[in-house]
Amino acid sequence: MESLTLSDVEQKYYSDLFVYCDTDNTKKVASNGRVLDLFRAAQLPSEVVLQITELCGATRLGHFGRSQFYIALKLIAIAQSGLPLRVESLNSVKDLPLPRFVVGKNEAEARHAALYQDTDSQGLYPASGAAVIPRPPGRGHQNKKATPATTSLPVHEVIQPLAPSIEPQPEPTSPVVSPHQSPPTSPHSWRKHKRQHSGGNVERQPVVAATGATWTHFREPQTGTVTGDGMWVSHSPPLPGQESWVSFTADTPPSSTLPAMHPSSVQESTTIRTVASAATTNEIQRQSSGYDDPWKITDEQRQYYINQFKTIQPDLTGFIPGSAAKEFFTKSKLPILELSHIWELSDFDKDGALTLDEFCAAFHLVVARKNGYDLPEKLPESLMPKLIDLDDSAEVPEPAADVGYSASPVEVTPNKSPSMPSLNQAWPEMNPSNEQWETFSERSSSSQTLTQFDSNIAPADPDTAIVHPVPIRMTPSKIHMQEMELKRTGSDHNHPTSPLLTKPPDLPEEAKLPASMKFVAANTVGDGYSSSDSFTSDQEPISRQRSQSGTSPEALKVVAPPPPPPRPHPSHSRSSSLDMNRTFAATAAPGQPQPSTIAYPPAVPPRPLPTQTSAPHTGHRVEAEAVPGGGAVLTTTSPQQIPQQPNFADFSQFQAFAASEQPSSLPEVDKHSEAGQVDKASEGAGPLRTVKSDGQADERVSATVNSAKGSSGPLGPPPKPVRRRLKSEDELRPEDEQHGPQKSNVIAAVLATQPSIPRSVGKDKKAIQASIRRNKETNTVLARLNSELQQQLKDLLEERISLEVQLEQLRPFSHL
Amino acid sequence: MAVCIAVIAKENYPLYIRSVPTQNELKFHYTVHTSLDVVEEKISSVGKSMGDQRELYLGLLYPTEDYKVYGYVTNSKVKFVIVVDSSNTSLRDNEIRSMFRKLHNSFTDVMCNPFHNPGDHIQSKAFDGIVSGMMVQTG
């Protein structure tokens, strides 16, 4: 056959038709049966059909390929417009209207009859019957009318071309029963109409008389909307964009592409319908037009559903149990499989019961199914029991009551559902965040310290992005250290919080419990990074923090290096770590050492690292002496140290210490208080206090020295401090004296090593004397610290023993 | 991705079995059947604690040269069996567990459907969808 040029409209229309006829889904051949039906629907004389078939080449081929099909359609259009059938006319005819097909079915009526028996659809039946019966002739009538009417575009019954948002008027045609008829029953029929109309929808007009569609018969050829029951006929036209999903394959909106052919025809149909009905239909249409899909429930329908709901469950806000719903819907005589599918679709929250909304959706689906509409795979939006904000647009302007009903139970679901593909999957997604948050808060509340930390840290720490499930991150960071310190001190004082870190790690409690410390550490770690920055910047707070949580810096530091050190010097480490932490605030070593130090000294994990230990070793002493005071100094040095290992900090601190010499009493004091406050707090506290009393300057110096030592640990004097540190750790308490001398040695060493110490350089004697004095002070401080720590250790050991005993007692029960 | 997923009722008859179509389905049916013995064995051994989530998941029932079989039993003695291809990058245990969890959830949804009679073959599209999602995507 010659090539065929089709306009866009035609192209779409034809392809839709082809799809419709392509029952075997071959995409290549239209089944003969369908094609012939279609041709018959074109209401052309059979000889014309034969001629067309022959012309298009199908006779030759024996089947209708796509090209043959298109040619045939075009020929049909030509024939329908009264032009002679000529092959040449295929391309020559301009502005050929689209072929029209009228399919009248009695199936629709049959389906109507099949509507719920329990409904008073009886009333409808007669109406529909009446509507149906006259239809055929009417149709013919209409056909004729339609023919001439195709001014703009012919009405397509078969396919519903998407009418350009036309709100065609009520489908005139058929003797549609006035919509006012038995409203209760009408829902079914209406629905049908609606659908049909929607098929024809507003935009497109009239209904596509899909062969399969029962409602097709409702459509009037003219307007394209089958008036079917008549009720809706009038309405039908404008159903907005409803896709004629009913049309061919029952699911596909074939006509989506077709332009509105109907509008014109629809308009014509107005003549048929009475004004009243038209008006009614218009209203109804409007209502239904609110829907953009055939699944909208109109008010009348909804009212009907509600009434039915009441018969089962008088309370509109209650549920219909599954068994009752099963009985009810079984009455519709749909196959159980389909009912099961409908249930799956409509039971939104999967609770085995139907709320009002769910019930309406299910009812609507049943009606649709009975009318020949295929069930969707997914619940259409308009049927979702949203009730909540979700598909407001799709909603029908239901009475508020309905909304109200549906609201509560379903509320949650709709929100979730629309956003999520599958309820099961979706909800968790939506909720998890909430739930997680909730759980976290709960959890946090459960554990004292944890709570605070979590709440403080998590939200406060955007950098670390620690989601509430607070994964404890041991990220070394200054901030972390700071936080640790803060925590430690926080409980003691308030300083910790704010000043130190931008974050709130304030962990107020600071280290009341080791756990808290750990958490804090974790949190702080995260925060640590950020805080570290601030740490450096905020020297004061840092120093304070340091003093407060002597261990925190250590912890931080410790974190950096793989923590759980074998406890080289338990006691010493603690103290040293405290010092180190305080002084160094370094390296963001996350808080293992911190927690350990902050918490119970004994429980504390062993000194963070040997390096640290060494560093702290020296630094410890210094810190002990000058921790409080050295805070400021430390802070100054800490920035330097932070990036470095704690060990390195010593020297710098020492320098700073030496240089500054002016202890910041405040920081020192703070440190003291903070440090002192808790036993756990540690050694820092001891020394701090002592230091404080002793003299801030000295402390400061010592602190710096310590820090310096700590930092310098690895450097020059490292060996010495390390050794010393080790020793001190081992001996812990008894080391006081040792510390003293050691410290002095260390200090001296440090001092010696510190090139920048002017004093030593300049005035050796004085410096030495001063250092000696300082050392003595440090010694006393350390001694006190030792004693305190020993006491703490004893206490903790006792606690541990008691806990172990309890554990033993409980153990037998745990096996059960 | 599983190559075969089966749901066995309490009385040890299949409620739902689905394999990747390209495979020899009979082979998988047989495999699932033999795995039931292992399931029974595991169930009896876990007698003391019932209902713990962990016990619901039975883990690897037995591996063959081509595939591995995992089992899961619910409190009502409904068993889920998943057969995965060994050549697949070995799925982590957690993934298998999550697959079972999903299966269990959608199975529960099917059971909640009043139109479904327990003991009937499962004919739920939603369930099919979930299972398809878990099957090997062989296109």
Interface residues (C-beta under 8 A of the other chain):
Chain A: G322 S323 A325 K326 F329 I336 L337 L339 S340 H341 W343 E344 D347 K350 D351 G352 E377 S422 N424 Q425
Chain B: K102 N105 S106 T108 D109 C112 N113 P114 F115 H116 Q123 S124 K125 A126 G129 I130
